[in-house]
Amino acid sequence: MEPIGLLAQSTVSDLDTARSWYTAVLGRDADATPMQGLLEWHFSDDAGVQLWRDPVRAGTSTTVLEVVDLDAELTRLDDLGIAHDDPMSTPRLRLVTLEDPDRNRLILAGV
């Protein structure tokens, strides 16, 4: 296999509620609605995040996004009132966990 792209997907119960939360966290609205029940944010031609409406599986997803400036993102999230854990350090990165309204985990990683 030789993958050439990646779309991380989180399952949500209510697409409108999830769209509002992810729009705030990601700093912009979705880039595409390829079909009913699906939203996409594109970070490059080859990578992005999808939200899929699936109430049965909602809340069971984890997505990790590496960001350029983790401290700046945390300040921005604090200003928006979006809750997050304190940063956890690994040998290479610091990680911060957020939970969307369905309790899907969104982990921000940065140096």
Phi and psi in radians as a Rosetta constraint file:
Dihedral C 1 N 2 CA 2 C 2 CIRCULARHARMONIC -2.378 0.35
Dihedral N 2 CA 2 C 2 N 3 CIRCULARHARMONIC 1.359 0.35
Dihedral C 2 N 3 CA 3 C 3 CIRCULARHARMONIC -1.039 0.35
Dihedral N 3 CA 3 C 3 N 4 CIRCULARHARMONIC 2.556 0.35
Dihedral C 3 N 4 CA 4 C 4 CIRCULARHARMONIC -2.148 0.35
Dihedral N 4 CA 4 C 4 N 5 CIRCULARHARMONIC 0.054 0.35
Dihedral C 4 N 5 CA 5 C 5 CIRCULARHARMONIC -2.888 0.35
Dihedral N 5 CA 5 C 5 N 6 CIRCULARHARMONIC 2.953 0.35
Dihedral C 5 N 6 CA 6 C 6 CIRCULARHARMONIC -2.641 0.35
Dihedral N 6 CA 6 C 6 N 7 CIRCULARHARMONIC 2.295 0.35
Dihedral C 6 N 7 CA 7 C 7 CIRCULARHARMONIC -2.134 0.35
Dihedral N 7 CA 7 C 7 N 8 CIRCULARHARMONIC 1.956 0.35
Dihedral C 7 N 8 CA 8 C 8 CIRCULARHARMONIC -1.371 0.35
Dihedral N 8 CA 8 C 8 N 9 CIRCULARHARMONIC 2.414 0.35
Dihedral C 8 N 9 CA 9 C 9 CIRCULARHARMONIC -2.150 0.35
Dihedral N 9 CA 9 C 9 N 10 CIRCULARHARMONIC 2.367 0.35
Dihedral C 9 N 10 CA 10 C 10 CIRCULARHARMONIC -2.036 0.35
Dihedral N 10 CA 10 C 10 N 11 CIRCULARHARMONIC 2.415 0.35
Dihedral C 10 N 11 CA 11 C 11 CIRCULARHARMONIC -1.673 0.35
Dihedral N 11 CA 11 C 11 N 12 CIRCULARHARMONIC 2.367 0.35
Dihedral C 11 N 12 CA 12 C 12 CIRCULARHARMONIC -2.287 0.35
Dihedral N 12 CA 12 C 12 N 13 CIRCULARHARMONIC 2.762 0.35
Dihedral C 12 N 13 CA 13 C 13 CIRCULARHARMONIC -1.536 0.35
Dihedral N 13 CA 13 C 13 N 14 CIRCULARHARMONIC -0.603 0.35
Dihedral C 13 N 14 CA 14 C 14 CIRCULARHARMONIC -2.285 0.35
Dihedral N 14 CA 14 C 14 N 15 CIRCULARHARMONIC 1.960 0.35
Dihedral C 14 N 15 CA 15 C 15 CIRCULARHARMONIC -1.164 0.35
Dihedral N 15 CA 15 C 15 N 16 CIRCULARHARMONIC -0.632 0.35
Dihedral C 15 N 16 CA 16 C 16 CIRCULARHARMONIC -1.151 0.35
Dihedral N 16 CA 16 C 16 N 17 CIRCULARHARMONIC -0.778 0.35
Dihedral C 16 N 17 CA 17 C 17 CIRCULARHARMONIC -1.103 0.35
Dihedral N 17 CA 17 C 17 N 18 CIRCULARHARMONIC -0.792 0.35
Dihedral C 17 N 18 CA 18 C 18 CIRCULARHARMONIC -1.121 0.35
Dihedral N 18 CA 18 C 18 N 19 CIRCULARHARMONIC -0.708 0.35
Dihedral C 18 N 19 CA 19 C 19 CIRCULARHARMONIC -1.034 0.35
Dihedral N 19 CA 19 C 19 N 20 CIRCULARHARMONIC -0.770 0.35
Dihedral C 19 N 20 CA 20 C 20 CIRCULARHARMONIC -1.055 0.35
Dihedral N 20 CA 20 C 20 N 21 CIRCULARHARMONIC -0.797 0.35
Dihedral C 20 N 21 CA 21 C 21 CIRCULARHARMONIC -1.152 0.35
Dihedral N 21 CA 21 C 21 N 22 CIRCULARHARMONIC -0.855 0.35
Dihedral C 21 N 22 CA 22 C 22 CIRCULARHARMONIC -1.170 0.35
Dihedral N 22 CA 22 C 22 N 23 CIRCULARHARMONIC -0.599 0.35
Dihedral C 22 N 23 CA 23 C 23 CIRCULARHARMONIC -1.071 0.35
Dihedral N 23 CA 23 C 23 N 24 CIRCULARHARMONIC -0.745 0.35
Dihedral C 23 N 24 CA 24 C 24 CIRCULARHARMONIC -1.153 0.35
Dihedral N 24 CA 24 C 24 N 25 CIRCULARHARMONIC -0.849 0.35
Dihedral C 24 N 25 CA 25 C 25 CIRCULARHARMONIC -1.126 0.35
Dihedral N 25 CA 25 C 25 N 26 CIRCULARHARMONIC -0.778 0.35
Dihedral C 25 N 26 CA 26 C 26 CIRCULARHARMONIC -1.463 0.35
Dihedral N 26 CA 26 C 26 N 27 CIRCULARHARMONIC -0.184 0.35
Dihedral C 26 N 27 CA 27 C 27 CIRCULARHARMONIC 1.418 0.35
Dihedral N 27 CA 27 C 27 N 28 CIRCULARHARMONIC 0.202 0.35
Dihedral C 27 N 28 CA 28 C 28 CIRCULARHARMONIC -2.937 0.35
Dihedral N 28 CA 28 C 28 N 29 CIRCULARHARMONIC 2.789 0.35
Dihedral C 28 N 29 CA 29 C 29 CIRCULARHARMONIC -1.295 0.35
Dihedral N 29 CA 29 C 29 N 30 CIRCULARHARMONIC 2.916 0.35
Dihedral C 29 N 30 CA 30 C 30 CIRCULARHARMONIC -1.008 0.35
Dihedral N 30 CA 30 C 30 N 31 CIRCULARHARMONIC 2.584 0.35
Dihedral C 30 N 31 CA 31 C 31 CIRCULARHARMONIC -1.501 0.35
Dihedral N 31 CA 31 C 31 N 32 CIRCULARHARMONIC -0.446 0.35
Dihedral C 31 N 32 CA 32 C 32 CIRCULARHARMONIC -2.684 0.35
Dihedral N 32 CA 32 C 32 N 33 CIRCULARHARMONIC 2.646 0.35
Dihedral C 32 N 33 CA 33 C 33 CIRCULARHARMONIC -2.201 0.35
Dihedral N 33 CA 33 C 33 N 34 CIRCULARHARMONIC 1.429 0.35
Dihedral C 33 N 34 CA 34 C 34 CIRCULARHARMONIC -1.123 0.35
Dihedral N 34 CA 34 C 34 N 35 CIRCULARHARMONIC -0.454 0.35
Dihedral C 34 N 35 CA 35 C 35 CIRCULARHARMONIC -2.836 0.35
Dihedral N 35 CA 35 C 35 N 36 CIRCULARHARMONIC 2.921 0.35
Dihedral C 35 N 36 CA 36 C 36 CIRCULARHARMONIC -1.038 0.35
Dihedral N 36 CA 36 C 36 N 37 CIRCULARHARMONIC 2.321 0.35
Dihedral C 36 N 37 CA 37 C 37 CIRCULARHARMONIC 1.529 0.35
Dihedral N 37 CA 37 C 37 N 38 CIRCULARHARMONIC 0.110 0.35
Dihedral C 37 N 38 CA 38 C 38 CIRCULARHARMONIC -2.361 0.35
Dihedral N 38 CA 38 C 38 N 39 CIRCULARHARMONIC 2.285 0.35
Dihedral C 38 N 39 CA 39 C 39 CIRCULARHARMONIC -2.129 0.35
Dihedral N 39 CA 39 C 39 N 40 CIRCULARHARMONIC 2.586 0.35
Dihedral C 39 N 40 CA 40 C 40 CIRCULARHARMONIC -2.358 0.35
Dihedral N 40 CA 40 C 40 N 41 CIRCULARHARMONIC 2.421 0.35
Dihedral C 40 N 41 CA 41 C 41 CIRCULARHARMONIC -1.959 0.35
Dihedral N 41 CA 41 C 41 N 42 CIRCULARHARMONIC 2.206 0.35
Dihedral C 41 N 42 CA 42 C 42 CIRCULARHARMONIC -1.827 0.35
Dihedral N 42 CA 42 C 42 N 43 CIRCULARHARMONIC 2.221 0.35
Dihedral C 42 N 43 CA 43 C 43 CIRCULARHARMONIC -1.752 0.35
Dihedral N 43 CA 43 C 43 N 44 CIRCULARHARMONIC -0.357 0.35
Dihedral C 43 N 44 CA 44 C 44 CIRCULARHARMONIC -2.804 0.35
Dihedral N 44 CA 44 C 44 N 45 CIRCULARHARMONIC -3.093 0.35
Dihedral C 44 N 45 CA 45 C 45 CIRCULARHARMONIC -1.160 0.35
Dihedral N 45 CA 45 C 45 N 46 CIRCULARHARMONIC -0.319 0.35
Dihedral C 45 N 46 CA 46 C 46 CIRCULARHARMONIC -2.072 0.35
Dihedral N 46 CA 46 C 46 N 47 CIRCULARHARMONIC 0.021 0.35
Dihedral C 46 N 47 CA 47 C 47 CIRCULARHARMONIC -2.587 0.35
Dihedral N 47 CA 47 C 47 N 48 CIRCULARHARMONIC 2.561 0.35
Dihedral C 47 N 48 CA 48 C 48 CIRCULARHARMONIC -3.079 0.35
Dihedral N 48 CA 48 C 48 N 49 CIRCULARHARMONIC -3.035 0.35
Dihedral C 48 N 49 CA 49 C 49 CIRCULARHARMONIC -2.187 0.35
Dihedral N 49 CA 49 C 49 N 50 CIRCULARHARMONIC 2.413 0.35
Dihedral C 49 N 50 CA 50 C 50 CIRCULARHARMONIC -2.015 0.35
Dihedral N 50 CA 50 C 50 N 51 CIRCULARHARMONIC 2.539 0.35
Dihedral C 50 N 51 CA 51 C 51 CIRCULARHARMONIC -2.002 0.35
Dihedral N 51 CA 51 C 51 N 52 CIRCULARHARMONIC 2.206 0.35
Dihedral C 51 N 52 CA 52 C 52 CIRCULARHARMONIC -2.082 0.35
Dihedral N 52 CA 52 C 52 N 53 CIRCULARHARMONIC 2.217 0.35
Dihedral C 52 N 53 CA 53 C 53 CIRCULARHARMONIC -1.339 0.35
Dihedral N 53 CA 53 C 53 N 54 CIRCULARHARMONIC 1.979 0.35
Dihedral C 53 N 54 CA 54 C 54 CIRCULARHARMONIC -2.680 0.35
Dihedral N 54 CA 54 C 54 N 55 CIRCULARHARMONIC 1.478 0.35
Dihedral C 54 N 55 CA 55 C 55 CIRCULARHARMONIC -0.971 0.35
Dihedral N 55 CA 55 C 55 N 56 CIRCULARHARMONIC -0.505 0.35
Dihedral C 55 N 56 CA 56 C 56 CIRCULARHARMONIC -1.199 0.35
Dihedral N 56 CA 56 C 56 N 57 CIRCULARHARMONIC -0.685 0.35
Dihedral C 56 N 57 CA 57 C 57 CIRCULARHARMONIC -1.760 0.35
Dihedral N 57 CA 57 C 57 N 58 CIRCULARHARMONIC 0.011 0.35
Dihedral C 57 N 58 CA 58 C 58 CIRCULARHARMONIC -0.981 0.35
Dihedral N 58 CA 58 C 58 N 59 CIRCULARHARMONIC 2.451 0.35
Dihedral C 58 N 59 CA 59 C 59 CIRCULARHARMONIC 1.559 0.35
Dihedral N 59 CA 59 C 59 N 60 CIRCULARHARMONIC 0.172 0.35
Dihedral C 59 N 60 CA 60 C 60 CIRCULARHARMONIC -1.966 0.35
Dihedral N 60 CA 60 C 60 N 61 CIRCULARHARMONIC 0.226 0.35
Dihedral C 60 N 61 CA 61 C 61 CIRCULARHARMONIC -1.849 0.35
Dihedral N 61 CA 61 C 61 N 62 CIRCULARHARMONIC 2.696 0.35
Dihedral C 61 N 62 CA 62 C 62 CIRCULARHARMONIC -2.361 0.35
Dihedral N 62 CA 62 C 62 N 63 CIRCULARHARMONIC 2.306 0.35
Dihedral C 62 N 63 CA 63 C 63 CIRCULARHARMONIC -2.225 0.35
Dihedral N 63 CA 63 C 63 N 64 CIRCULARHARMONIC 2.409 0.35
Dihedral C 63 N 64 CA 64 C 64 CIRCULARHARMONIC -1.987 0.35
Dihedral N 64 CA 64 C 64 N 65 CIRCULARHARMONIC 2.213 0.35
Dihedral C 64 N 65 CA 65 C 65 CIRCULARHARMONIC -2.085 0.35
Dihedral N 65 CA 65 C 65 N 66 CIRCULARHARMONIC 2.191 0.35
Dihedral C 65 N 66 CA 66 C 66 CIRCULARHARMONIC -1.528 0.35
Dihedral N 66 CA 66 C 66 N 67 CIRCULARHARMONIC 2.278 0.35
Dihedral C 66 N 67 CA 67 C 67 CIRCULARHARMONIC -2.036 0.35
Dihedral N 67 CA 67 C 67 N 68 CIRCULARHARMONIC 2.748 0.35
Dihedral C 67 N 68 CA 68 C 68 CIRCULARHARMONIC -1.203 0.35
Dihedral N 68 CA 68 C 68 N 69 CIRCULARHARMONIC -0.794 0.35
Dihedral C 68 N 69 CA 69 C 69 CIRCULARHARMONIC -2.334 0.35
Dihedral N 69 CA 69 C 69 N 70 CIRCULARHARMONIC 1.623 0.35
Dihedral C 69 N 70 CA 70 C 70 CIRCULARHARMONIC -1.064 0.35
Dihedral N 70 CA 70 C 70 N 71 CIRCULARHARMONIC -0.722 0.35
Dihedral C 70 N 71 CA 71 C 71 CIRCULARHARMONIC -1.102 0.35
Dihedral N 71 CA 71 C 71 N 72 CIRCULARHARMONIC -0.705 0.35
Dihedral C 71 N 72 CA 72 C 72 CIRCULARHARMONIC -1.132 0.35
Dihedral N 72 CA 72 C 72 N 73 CIRCULARHARMONIC -0.689 0.35
Dihedral C 72 N 73 CA 73 C 73 CIRCULARHARMONIC -1.129 0.35
Dihedral N 73 CA 73 C 73 N 74 CIRCULARHARMONIC -0.716 0.35
Dihedral C 73 N 74 CA 74 C 74 CIRCULARHARMONIC -1.129 0.35
Dihedral N 74 CA 74 C 74 N 75 CIRCULARHARMONIC -0.689 0.35
Dihedral C 74 N 75 CA 75 C 75 CIRCULARHARMONIC -1.081 0.35
Dihedral N 75 CA 75 C 75 N 76 CIRCULARHARMONIC -0.787 0.35
Dihedral C 75 N 76 CA 76 C 76 CIRCULARHARMONIC -1.086 0.35
Dihedral N 76 CA 76 C 76 N 77 CIRCULARHARMONIC -0.766 0.35
Dihedral C 76 N 77 CA 77 C 77 CIRCULARHARMONIC -1.123 0.35
Dihedral N 77 CA 77 C 77 N 78 CIRCULARHARMONIC -0.705 0.35
Dihedral C 77 N 78 CA 78 C 78 CIRCULARHARMONIC -1.054 0.35
Dihedral N 78 CA 78 C 78 N 79 CIRCULARHARMONIC -0.769 0.35
Dihedral C 78 N 79 CA 79 C 79 CIRCULARHARMONIC -1.071 0.35
Dihedral N 79 CA 79 C 79 N 80 CIRCULARHARMONIC -0.546 0.35
Dihedral C 79 N 80 CA 80 C 80 CIRCULARHARMONIC -1.486 0.35
Dihedral N 80 CA 80 C 80 N 81 CIRCULARHARMONIC -0.145 0.35
Dihedral C 80 N 81 CA 81 C 81 CIRCULARHARMONIC 1.341 0.35
Dihedral N 81 CA 81 C 81 N 82 CIRCULARHARMONIC 0.436 0.35
Dihedral C 81 N 82 CA 82 C 82 CIRCULARHARMONIC -1.621 0.35
Dihedral N 82 CA 82 C 82 N 83 CIRCULARHARMONIC 2.081 0.35
Dihedral C 82 N 83 CA 83 C 83 CIRCULARHARMONIC -1.212 0.35
Dihedral N 83 CA 83 C 83 N 84 CIRCULARHARMONIC 2.567 0.35
Dihedral C 83 N 84 CA 84 C 84 CIRCULARHARMONIC -2.735 0.35
Dihedral N 84 CA 84 C 84 N 85 CIRCULARHARMONIC 2.771 0.35
Dihedral C 84 N 85 CA 85 C 85 CIRCULARHARMONIC -1.271 0.35
Dihedral N 85 CA 85 C 85 N 86 CIRCULARHARMONIC 2.910 0.35
Dihedral C 85 N 86 CA 86 C 86 CIRCULARHARMONIC -1.238 0.35
Dihedral N 86 CA 86 C 86 N 87 CIRCULARHARMONIC 2.637 0.35
Dihedral C 86 N 87 CA 87 C 87 CIRCULARHARMONIC -1.057 0.35
Dihedral N 87 CA 87 C 87 N 88 CIRCULARHARMONIC 2.480 0.35
Dihedral C 87 N 88 CA 88 C 88 CIRCULARHARMONIC -2.002 0.35
Dihedral N 88 CA 88 C 88 N 89 CIRCULARHARMONIC 2.357 0.35
Dihedral C 88 N 89 CA 89 C 89 CIRCULARHARMONIC -1.714 0.35
Dihedral N 89 CA 89 C 89 N 90 CIRCULARHARMONIC 2.455 0.35
Dihedral C 89 N 90 CA 90 C 90 CIRCULARHARMONIC -2.083 0.35
Dihedral N 90 CA 90 C 90 N 91 CIRCULARHARMONIC 3.030 0.35
Dihedral C 90 N 91 CA 91 C 91 CIRCULARHARMONIC -1.033 0.35
Dihedral N 91 CA 91 C 91 N 92 CIRCULARHARMONIC -0.466 0.35
Dihedral C 91 N 92 CA 92 C 92 CIRCULARHARMONIC -1.936 0.35
Dihedral N 92 CA 92 C 92 N 93 CIRCULARHARMONIC -0.574 0.35
Dihedral C 92 N 93 CA 93 C 93 CIRCULARHARMONIC -2.388 0.35
Dihedral N 93 CA 93 C 93 N 94 CIRCULARHARMONIC 2.894 0.35
Dihedral C 93 N 94 CA 94 C 94 CIRCULARHARMONIC -1.881 0.35
Dihedral N 94 CA 94 C 94 N 95 CIRCULARHARMONIC 2.496 0.35
Dihedral C 94 N 95 CA 95 C 95 CIRCULARHARMONIC -2.163 0.35
Dihedral N 95 CA 95 C 95 N 96 CIRCULARHARMONIC 2.458 0.35
Dihedral C 95 N 96 CA 96 C 96 CIRCULARHARMONIC -2.314 0.35
Dihedral N 96 CA 96 C 96 N 97 CIRCULARHARMONIC 2.298 0.35
Dihedral C 96 N 97 CA 97 C 97 CIRCULARHARMONIC -1.813 0.35
Dihedral N 97 CA 97 C 97 N 98 CIRCULARHARMONIC 2.323 0.35
Dihedral C 97 N 98 CA 98 C 98 CIRCULARHARMONIC -2.081 0.35
Dihedral N 98 CA 98 C 98 N 99 CIRCULARHARMONIC 2.745 0.35
Dihedral C 98 N 99 CA 99 C 99 CIRCULARHARMONIC -2.170 0.35
Dihedral N 99 CA 99 C 99 N 100 CIRCULARHARMONIC 2.289 0.35
Dihedral C 99 N 100 CA 100 C 100 CIRCULARHARMONIC -1.347 0.35
Dihedral N 100 CA 100 C 100 N 101 CIRCULARHARMONIC 3.104 0.35
Dihedral C 100 N 101 CA 101 C 101 CIRCULARHARMONIC -1.024 0.35
Dihedral N 101 CA 101 C 101 N 102 CIRCULARHARMONIC -0.391 0.35
Dihedral C 101 N 102 CA 102 C 102 CIRCULARHARMONIC -1.640 0.35
Dihedral N 102 CA 102 C 102 N 103 CIRCULARHARMONIC 0.003 0.35
Dihedral C 102 N 103 CA 103 C 103 CIRCULARHARMONIC 1.364 0.35
Dihedral N 103 CA 103 C 103 N 104 CIRCULARHARMONIC 0.309 0.35
Dihedral C 103 N 104 CA 104 C 104 CIRCULARHARMONIC -1.141 0.35
Dihedral N 104 CA 104 C 104 N 105 CIRCULARHARMONIC 2.529 0.35
Dihedral C 104 N 105 CA 105 C 105 CIRCULARHARMONIC -1.646 0.35
Dihedral N 105 CA 105 C 105 N 106 CIRCULARHARMONIC 2.308 0.35
Dihedral C 105 N 106 CA 106 C 106 CIRCULARHARMONIC -2.071 0.35
Dihedral N 106 CA 106 C 106 N 107 CIRCULARHARMONIC 1.995 0.35
Dihedral C 106 N 107 CA 107 C 107 CIRCULARHARMONIC -1.817 0.35
Dihedral N 107 CA 107 C 107 N 108 CIRCULARHARMONIC 2.187 0.35
Dihedral C 107 N 108 CA 108 C 108 CIRCULARHARMONIC -1.719 0.35
Dihedral N 108 CA 108 C 108 N 109 CIRCULARHARMONIC 2.303 0.35
Dihedral C 108 N 109 CA 109 C 109 CIRCULARHARMONIC -2.111 0.35
Dihedral N 109 CA 109 C 109 N 110 CIRCULARHARMONIC 2.421 0.35
Dihedral C 109 N 110 CA 110 C 110 CIRCULARHARMONIC -2.833 0.35
Dihedral N 110 CA 110 C 110 N 111 CIRCULARHARMONIC 2.810 0.35
